[in-house]
Amino acid sequence: MKENYKRAVDHLENLKDEWQDRMDLNHYDITHRYMEAYRDDDHLILADTTAFWEYRHATVKFWLPAIVRLDPPEIEDTLVHEYTHILTASMESKFPEKHADLREFAVESIARALLRNKRYK
């Protein structure tokens, strides 16, 4: 693994326990996968999450070529955004795909509120 990828993975690994605790996700089985390529041909996608909320299992994939372009606070933002998808997965599954923008707006709004709570206490 490239050195800059290792630094990003180390940073994410250092953040995940804190945020799983802050977001009450300790009862979930969360798999983190660190992908050493872009997702398909889209170089803008940083991460994606698949949640099986009924079984409290989720997989978060981080696309390292995109992640390493971020500074540390933005990497934290990405982790919290993806963890918010886990929290909202039971509701997200009820939205038709044509409303994906509404799902993303709701997730990003919640993630920003959580991050603000940590950063501006």
Buried (B, 14 or more C-beta within 10 A) or exposed (E): EEEEBEEBBEBBEEBBEEBBEBBEBEEBEBEBEBBEEBBEEEEEEBBBBEBEBEEBBBBBBBBBBBBBBBEEEEBBBBBBBBBBBBBBBEEBEEBEEEEEEEBEEBBBEBBBEBBEEEEEE
